[in-house]
Amino acid sequence: MAKRKDPLLRDVGARVRQCREKRQWTQEDLAERAELDRSYIAGIEAGLRNPSIKAIAKIARGLGLTLSALLETVT
């Protein structure tokens, strides 16, 4: 997996992490709720993955958020 410097991926990852930590969940907790692998969540949070809209929707649902609420601060 190549290191990415893309600011959008970093912002999305930071927002996912912020929402997860607000709930005091581990990456494993979120992965289970979103039906994704923990390492995939870790890659997203690190800005190393370019998740599909389907994966972002699963994460939002796992967090109990709408897509717009999850991405509201991402620029």
C-alpha positions as CSV (number, residue, x, y, z in Angstrom):
1,M,0.0,0.0,0.0
2,A,1.5,3.3,-1.1
3,K,1.7,6.3,1.2
4,R,-0.7,9.0,0.1
5,K,-0.5,12.7,0.7
6,D,-4.0,13.4,-0.6
7,P,-5.5,16.0,1.7
8,L,-9.1,14.7,1.0
9,L,-8.2,11.2,2.1
10,R,-6.5,12.6,5.2
11,D,-9.6,14.7,6.0
12,V,-12.0,11.8,5.5
13,G,-9.8,9.6,7.7
14,A,-9.5,12.2,10.4
15,R,-13.3,12.7,10.4
16,V,-13.9,8.9,10.7
17,R,-11.4,8.7,13.6
18,Q,-13.0,11.7,15.3
19,C,-16.5,10.2,15.1
20,R,-15.2,6.8,16.3
21,E,-13.2,8.2,19.2
22,K,-16.2,10.4,20.3
23,R,-18.0,7.1,20.8
24,Q,-15.0,5.6,22.6
25,W,-14.9,2.8,20.2
26,T,-11.9,0.9,18.9
27,Q,-11.3,0.4,15.2
28,E,-12.4,-3.2,15.8
29,D,-15.7,-1.9,17.3
30,L,-16.4,0.3,14.2
31,A,-15.3,-2.4,11.8
32,E,-17.7,-4.9,13.3
33,R,-20.6,-2.4,13.2
34,A,-19.7,-1.3,9.6
35,E,-19.1,-4.9,8.5
36,L,-15.6,-4.0,7.3
37,D,-12.2,-5.3,8.2
38,R,-10.3,-3.5,11.0
39,S,-7.2,-3.0,8.9
40,Y,-9.4,-1.3,6.2
41,I,-10.7,1.1,8.9
42,A,-7.1,1.7,10.0
43,G,-6.1,2.4,6.4
44,I,-8.9,4.9,5.9
45,E,-8.1,6.7,9.2
46,A,-4.5,6.9,8.2
47,G,-5.4,8.5,4.8
48,L,-3.8,5.5,3.0
49,R,-7.0,4.1,1.5
50,N,-9.4,5.6,-1.1
51,P,-12.7,4.2,0.1
52,S,-15.6,3.7,-2.2
53,I,-18.9,5.5,-1.5
54,K,-20.3,2.2,-0.5
55,A,-17.6,1.8,2.2
56,I,-18.1,5.3,3.4
57,A,-21.9,4.6,3.6
58,K,-21.2,1.5,5.7
59,I,-19.0,3.5,8.0
60,A,-21.6,6.2,8.4
61,R,-24.3,3.6,9.1
62,G,-22.0,1.9,11.6
63,L,-21.5,5.2,13.4
64,G,-25.2,5.9,13.3
65,L,-24.8,8.9,11.0
66,T,-26.0,9.9,7.7
67,L,-23.4,10.3,4.9
68,S,-23.8,14.1,5.0
69,A,-23.3,14.2,8.8
70,L,-20.2,12.0,8.5
71,L,-18.7,14.2,5.7
72,E,-20.0,17.6,6.9
73,T,-16.6,18.9,7.9
74,V,-14.6,17.3,5.1
75,T,-13.4,19.9,2.6
